[in-house]
């Protein structure tokens, strides 16, 4: 498989994961925008990181969201959600990674 299909599937999975995270953490964007990443990192650890080796990617998305992977969540993201939260994403990357190593937390 080449790069484009891999990136496309990653975007599809990511949109479905964030859709479920928003359902489970209703004020997700407010918290991350204010620099509070604990609810998101806790949710990711419980729902994604601890489950990742148990399932293949498609099954993991189904376990997380209750649905097989589908394009609806990706199409449903607004430009503001995608681009308006880039600063929060960059801050999260800074919090989670130092020198290429995942920080414990």
N, C-alpha and C positions, 0 to 999 in steps of 0.2 A: 504494500500500500504506500502511495506517495504522500507527500506532505499535505497537499490540499485536503484530501479526504480525512486525514488525521485531525487537522485543525477544524474542519467542519464538524466532525463528530464531537470534538472537545467543546466547541461553542454550543452545540446542541445539548450536550450533557450539562455543561455549566449553566445554561439558561434554566434547565429543569431543576437543577440543584438550588439555584438562587430563588426560583419561584417557591420552592418548598420552604427554604429558609425564611423567606418573607412571610409565609403563612404561619410558621412556628415562632418567629420573632417579629411581631407586627411593627415595631419601631426600629427595625434593622438599619435603615438608611440614616435615621436621626442619630442613632448610637454611633455608627461608624463615622458619620460626618463630624461628630463631636470628638472623635478619637478613641471611643470606647469599643474595642474589638473583642472584649471578653465574651459577650453573648455569641458572636459569630464563631470565634475560635472554639468555644465549648461545643456549639452545635456541630461544627465541622468534624471535630474530634469524635464525637459520639456517633454521628450519622454517616460520615464518609471515611475518615482515617481508620477507625477501628473495624470497619466493615469491608474495606477495600480488598483485602486478600481472600475474603470468603466468597466473593462473587466476581464474575466477569463484569466488564463495564455496563453492559446492557441490563443485566440482572440487578446490579447495584442501584442503577437509576430507578428501576421498578420498585426495589425495596424501599428506597428513600421517599419516592413520590407516590407510590401506589399505582403507577402507570408505566407502561413500556415507553422507551424514548420516543419522543414525537416533536415535530417542529413548532407546535403552537406556542410554547413558552418563549422560544427564541423570537418568533414574530411579534409576540406581545410586549417585548421590552421596548420602552420608549428611548429616544435618543438621549433624553436627560438621564435615564437610568444607566445607559451604556457609557456616555461621555461625561455626564455631570458628576459621577462618583469616581472618576479617575484619581483624584487627589486622595480620596479615602483608600482606594486600592493601593496606590503607591505607598501610603503610610502603613498599610497592613503588611505589604511586602517588607518594608523596613523593619517593622516590629517582629515579623516571623523569621527573617533571614539576616544573618550577619556573616559576611565573608563566605557566602555560599553554603553555610551550615544552618540547618533548622534549629532554632532556639528551643530549648525545653520550656514547657509552660503549661 
